[in-house]
Amino acid sequence: MSGTLPTPDDVRAAAARIAPHIVRTPMLRHRLLDELTGGTILVKPEPLQRTGSFKLRGATNAALKLDPAQRAAGVVTHSSGNHGQATACAAAMLGMPALIAMPADAPAIKVESTKRWGAEITFFDRKTTDRETLAETLAAQRGGVVLPPFDHPDVIAGQGTLALELFEDAAAAGLSLDALAVCTGGGGLIAGCALAAETASPATQVWAVEPEGWDDTKRSLEAGARIANDGQGETICDALLSMRPGAITFAVNQPRLAGGLVVTRAEVFRAMRFAFEHLKVVAEPGGAVALAALLAGKLDAKGKTVGVVISGGNVDPAVFAQALAA
């Protein structure tokens, strides 16, 4: 993997590269959301993306940049589900073998969706296994290429295409974003969004939103260095349980982000229910944290135009039922 930092130009190149292979998700608005927050809220609903999350953007961009020999050898990654599905989908599109290492406790819906794309799956213990080392070992055994879930320049550039689309759609509506709230785990999505904002919407403040107990990006930004989680926090937001920011993602994010926000399980469930009842969007817990921060008043939207990413919708039915009942 190259350690070169991605640039805003890389995000724009990725947008052109992946356009034939992904869905350009719409910009949603709802009067009630504006009324509750006092702002103009623009929602980017990535559950409507192929494979149900933004992850297809980065996986597709990275896969398309592999040379023929690398494609023939196939790709390996580790993922709790969304990146695994995306990598499996991108590999299927290009006729490549794919091996996905998934936590043994990954939601069944994500496991089954990954299998449907034809990928091979191997399971590991989330608490005792170094997933990066596992992926490297598996790739070495097979001669394959590791496509990490977030800490890779081509993955980051692909994820940033989400923000480019939102900035373009906002401009078409005569709006410019004062702030953008982004669901954050390892930091790949928000790194891409921050790069997109740098040239497409430089006045936009980009905020990282994380679940309680997994606020490594917030704490790392405040400390000026990467700080790890203790792994003991609530695990409902399974898509956001990275132990610490990536080296590349943090190098991109540290000078660019406005800061970090943290939300609780109850706030996440409220956001999931709001998205379902009013936006008609199914959001998984990790995909709802940015909306949760907005609805909880943790990001002041009064008199502002604020973008909110709903990053994924691959939720276990039992968990979704809990959210609707909360």
C-alpha positions as CSV (number, residue, x, y, z in Angstrom):
1,M,0.0,0.0,0.0
2,S,1.3,3.4,-0.9
3,G,1.6,5.9,2.0
4,T,1.1,8.8,-0.3
5,L,-1.6,11.2,0.9
6,P,-4.6,11.6,-1.5
7,T,-5.5,15.0,-2.8
8,P,-8.6,16.9,-3.9
9,D,-7.7,16.1,-7.5
10,D,-7.7,12.4,-6.6
11,V,-11.3,12.7,-5.4
12,R,-12.3,14.4,-8.6
13,A,-10.5,11.7,-10.7
14,A,-12.3,9.0,-8.6
15,A,-15.7,10.6,-9.3
16,A,-15.2,10.3,-13.0
17,R,-13.7,6.8,-12.7
18,I,-16.4,5.2,-10.6
19,A,-19.4,7.1,-12.1
20,P,-20.5,4.2,-14.4
21,H,-20.4,1.7,-11.5
22,I,-22.2,3.4,-8.6
23,V,-25.5,5.2,-7.8
24,R,-25.4,8.9,-7.6
25,T,-27.5,9.1,-4.4
26,P,-29.9,12.0,-4.1
27,M,-29.9,15.0,-1.8
28,L,-32.9,14.8,0.6
29,R,-34.6,17.6,2.5
30,H,-37.5,17.5,5.0
31,R,-39.4,20.4,6.5
32,L,-39.5,18.8,9.9
33,L,-35.7,18.4,10.0
34,D,-35.4,22.1,9.3
35,E,-37.9,23.0,11.9
36,L,-36.3,20.9,14.6
37,T,-32.8,22.2,14.0
38,G,-33.5,25.8,12.9
39,G,-31.4,25.3,9.8
40,T,-31.5,24.1,6.3
41,I,-30.5,20.4,6.4
42,L,-29.3,18.5,3.3
43,V,-29.2,14.7,3.8
44,K,-27.0,12.4,1.7
45,P,-28.6,8.9,2.0
46,E,-26.0,6.3,1.2
47,P,-28.2,3.4,2.2
48,L,-29.6,3.9,-1.3
49,Q,-26.1,3.1,-2.8
50,R,-25.4,-0.4,-4.3
51,T,-24.5,-2.7,-1.4
52,G,-26.3,-0.4,1.0
53,S,-23.4,1.9,2.0
54,F,-20.9,4.5,0.8
55,K,-18.2,1.8,1.0
56,L,-18.8,0.8,-2.7
57,R,-17.3,4.2,-3.8
58,G,-13.8,3.6,-2.3
59,A,-13.7,-0.1,-3.0
60,T,-14.6,0.5,-6.7
61,N,-12.1,3.2,-7.1
62,A,-9.3,1.1,-5.6
63,A,-10.2,-2.0,-7.6
64,L,-10.3,-0.1,-10.9
65,K,-6.8,1.1,-10.3
66,L,-5.4,-2.4,-10.0
67,D,-3.3,-3.7,-12.9
68,P,-4.2,-6.9,-14.7
69,A,-1.8,-9.1,-12.8
70,Q,-3.2,-7.7,-9.5
71,R,-6.7,-8.3,-10.6
72,A,-5.9,-11.9,-11.5
73,A,-4.4,-12.6,-8.1
74,G,-7.5,-11.1,-6.4
75,V,-8.1,-8.9,-3.3
76,V,-8.2,-9.5,0.4
77,T,-9.7,-7.3,3.1
78,H,-11.0,-7.2,6.6
79,S,-14.4,-5.8,7.4
80,S,-17.3,-5.9,9.8
81,G,-19.5,-6.0,6.8
82,N,-20.0,-2.9,4.7
83,H,-16.5,-2.7,3.2
84,G,-16.5,-6.5,2.8
85,Q,-19.7,-6.3,0.8
86,A,-18.3,-3.4,-1.3
87,T,-15.1,-5.2,-2.0
88,A,-16.9,-8.3,-2.9
89,C,-19.2,-6.4,-5.3
90,A,-16.3,-4.5,-6.9
91,A,-14.4,-7.8,-7.3
92,A,-17.4,-9.5,-8.9
93,M,-17.8,-6.5,-11.3
94,L,-14.1,-7.0,-12.5
95,G,-14.1,-10.8,-12.4
96,M,-11.6,-10.9,-9.5
97,P,-11.4,-13.4,-6.6
98,A,-12.1,-11.8,-3.2
99,L,-11.4,-13.1,0.4
100,I,-13.1,-11.2,3.2
101,A,-12.0,-11.6,6.8
102,M,-15.0,-10.7,9.0
103,P,-15.5,-10.6,12.8
104,A,-17.3,-13.7,14.1
105,D,-20.0,-11.4,15.5
106,A,-20.6,-9.4,12.3
107,P,-24.4,-8.9,11.6
108,A,-25.8,-11.9,9.7
109,I,-27.3,-9.6,7.1
110,K,-23.8,-8.3,6.3
111,V,-22.3,-11.8,6.1
112,E,-25.1,-13.1,3.8
113,S,-24.8,-10.0,1.6
114,T,-21.1,-10.5,1.2
115,K,-21.5,-14.2,0.3
116,R,-24.1,-13.3,-2.3
117,W,-21.4,-11.4,-4.3
118,G,-19.4,-14.6,-4.5
119,A,-16.6,-13.7,-2.0
120,E,-14.9,-16.2,0.2
121,I,-15.2,-15.4,4.0
122,T,-13.0,-16.3,6.9
123,F,-14.0,-15.3,10.4
124,F,-11.9,-13.9,13.3
125,D,-12.4,-12.9,16.9
126,R,-12.8,-9.1,17.0
127,K,-11.3,-8.8,20.5
128,T,-8.2,-11.0,20.1
129,T,-7.2,-10.7,16.4
130,D,-5.1,-7.9,14.8
131,R,-7.2,-7.6,11.6
132,E,-4.5,-5.8,9.6
133,T,-2.0,-8.5,10.3
134,L,-4.5,-11.2,9.4
135,A,-5.3,-9.5,6.1
136,E,-1.6,-9.2,5.2
137,T,-1.0,-12.8,6.1
138,L,-3.9,-14.0,4.0
139,A,-2.9,-11.9,1.1
140,A,0.7,-13.2,1.3
141,Q,-0.5,-16.8,1.2
142,R,-2.5,-16.1,-1.9
143,G,-0.4,-13.5,-3.7
144,G,-3.4,-11.2,-3.5
145,V,-3.6,-7.4,-2.9
146,V,-5.0,-6.0,0.4
147,L,-7.7,-3.4,0.0
148,P,-8.0,-1.9,3.5
149,P,-11.3,-0.5,4.6
150,F,-10.1,3.1,5.2
151,D,-6.4,3.6,5.3
152,H,-5.6,3.7,1.6
153,P,-5.3,6.7,-0.7
154,D,-7.5,5.2,-3.5
155,V,-10.2,4.2,-1.0
156,I,-10.2,7.6,0.7
157,A,-10.5,9.3,-2.7
158,G,-13.4,7.2,-3.7
159,Q,-15.3,7.9,-0.5
160,G,-14.9,11.6,-1.0
161,T,-17.0,11.5,-4.2
162,L,-20.1,11.4,-1.8
163,A,-19.3,14.9,-0.6
164,L,-18.6,16.2,-4.2
165,E,-22.0,15.1,-5.2
166,L,-23.6,16.8,-2.2
167,F,-21.7,20.1,-2.9
168,E,-22.8,20.0,-6.5
169,D,-26.5,19.3,-5.7
170,A,-26.5,22.0,-3.0
171,A,-25.1,24.5,-5.5
172,A,-27.7,23.5,-8.0
173,A,-30.3,24.4,-5.4
174,G,-28.7,27.8,-4.7
175,L,-27.2,26.6,-1.4
176,S,-23.7,26.3,0.1
177,L,-22.9,24.3,3.1
178,D,-21.7,25.9,6.3
179,A,-21.0,22.5,7.9
180,L,-21.0,18.8,7.0
181,A,-21.5,16.1,9.7
182,V,-19.9,12.7,8.8
183,C,-20.1,9.3,10.4
184,T,-16.6,8.3,11.4
185,G,-14.9,5.0,12.2
186,G,-11.4,4.7,10.8
187,G,-11.7,8.1,9.1
188,G,-11.7,7.2,5.4
189,L,-15.0,8.7,4.6
190,I,-14.5,11.9,6.4
191,A,-11.0,12.2,5.0
192,G,-12.4,12.0,1.5
193,C,-15.1,14.5,2.4
194,A,-12.6,16.9,3.8
195,L,-10.5,16.7,0.7
196,A,-13.6,17.3,-1.5
197,A,-14.5,20.3,0.6
198,E,-11.0,21.8,0.3
199,T,-11.6,22.9,-3.3
200,A,-15.3,22.4,-3.9
201,S,-16.6,24.1,-0.7
202,P,-13.8,25.6,1.3
203,A,-16.0,27.5,3.7
204,T,-17.6,24.2,4.9
205,Q,-16.7,23.0,8.4
206,V,-16.4,19.2,8.4
207,W,-17.3,17.5,11.7
208,A,-16.5,13.9,12.7
209,V,-19.3,12.1,14.6
210,E,-18.6,8.9,16.5
211,P,-20.4,6.6,19.0
212,E,-19.8,6.9,22.7
213,G,-16.8,4.9,23.7
214,W,-15.3,4.9,20.2
215,D,-14.4,8.6,19.9
216,D,-10.8,8.0,18.9
217,T,-10.9,10.6,16.1
218,K,-12.3,13.3,18.4
219,R,-9.7,12.6,21.1
220,S,-6.9,12.3,18.6
221,L,-7.7,15.6,17.0
222,E,-7.7,17.2,20.5
223,A,-4.4,15.5,21.4
224,G,-2.6,16.1,18.1
225,A,-1.7,12.4,17.8
226,R,-3.5,9.2,17.1
227,I,-5.1,7.8,20.3
228,A,-6.7,4.3,20.5
229,N,-10.0,3.2,22.0
230,D,-10.0,0.7,24.8
231,G,-12.4,-1.5,23.0
232,Q,-14.8,-1.6,25.9
233,G,-17.5,0.7,24.6
234,E,-21.0,0.0,23.3
235,T,-20.8,-2.1,20.1
236,I,-24.2,-1.3,18.6
237,C,-22.5,0.9,15.9
238,D,-20.6,-2.1,14.5
239,A,-19.6,-0.3,11.3
240,L,-17.6,2.3,13.4
241,L,-15.6,0.1,15.7
242,S,-12.1,0.9,14.5
243,M,-9.6,0.9,17.3
244,R,-7.8,4.1,16.2
245,P,-7.6,6.5,13.3
246,G,-5.6,5.3,10.3
247,A,-2.1,6.8,9.7
248,I,-3.2,8.2,6.3
249,T,-6.7,9.2,7.3
250,F,-5.4,11.1,10.4
251,A,-2.7,12.9,8.4
252,V,-5.5,14.1,6.0
253,N,-8.0,14.8,8.8
254,Q,-5.9,16.5,11.4
255,P,-5.4,19.8,9.6
256,R,-8.8,19.9,8.0
257,L,-11.5,18.9,10.4
258,A,-13.5,21.3,12.6
259,G,-13.6,18.8,15.5
260,G,-15.4,15.7,16.7
261,L,-18.9,15.0,18.2
262,V,-20.0,12.0,20.2
263,V,-23.5,10.4,20.4
264,T,-25.2,7.9,22.7
265,R,-27.0,4.7,21.9
266,A,-30.4,6.4,22.7
267,E,-29.5,9.3,20.3
268,V,-28.6,6.8,17.6
269,F,-31.9,4.9,17.9
270,R,-33.8,8.2,17.8
271,A,-32.1,9.1,14.6
272,M,-32.7,5.7,13.0
273,R,-36.4,6.0,13.9
274,F,-36.5,9.6,12.5
275,A,-34.9,8.5,9.2
276,F,-37.4,5.7,8.8
277,E,-40.5,7.6,9.7
278,H,-39.8,10.9,8.0
279,L,-37.0,10.4,5.4
280,K,-38.2,6.8,4.5
281,V,-34.6,5.7,4.7
282,V,-33.4,2.6,6.7
283,A,-30.2,3.5,8.6
284,E,-27.9,1.2,10.5
285,P,-26.7,2.4,13.9
286,G,-23.2,3.5,12.6
287,G,-24.8,5.1,9.6
288,A,-27.1,7.2,11.8
289,V,-24.6,8.9,14.1
290,A,-24.3,12.1,12.1
291,L,-28.1,12.6,12.0
292,A,-28.1,11.7,15.7
293,A,-25.7,14.5,16.5
294,L,-27.8,17.0,14.6
295,L,-31.1,15.9,16.2
296,A,-29.5,16.0,19.7
297,G,-28.4,19.6,19.1
298,K,-24.7,18.7,19.3
299,L,-24.0,20.4,16.1
300,D,-25.6,23.9,16.1
301,A,-27.5,24.3,12.8
302,K,-29.5,27.4,13.6
303,G,-29.5,29.7,10.6
304,K,-27.0,27.5,8.8
305,T,-27.0,25.1,5.9
306,V,-25.8,21.8,7.2
307,G,-25.1,18.6,5.3
308,V,-25.6,15.2,7.0
309,V,-24.4,11.9,5.8
310,I,-26.4,8.7,6.5
311,S,-23.6,6.4,5.6
312,G,-25.2,2.9,5.5
313,G,-28.4,0.9,5.9
314,N,-27.3,-2.7,6.5
315,V,-28.9,-3.1,9.8
316,D,-29.8,-6.4,11.5
317,P,-33.6,-6.7,11.6
318,A,-33.6,-7.3,15.4
319,V,-31.5,-4.2,16.0
320,F,-33.8,-2.1,13.7
321,A,-36.8,-3.3,15.7
322,Q,-35.1,-2.1,18.9
323,A,-34.5,1.3,17.4
324,L,-38.2,1.6,16.3
325,A,-39.4,0.5,19.7
326,A,-37.1,2.9,21.6
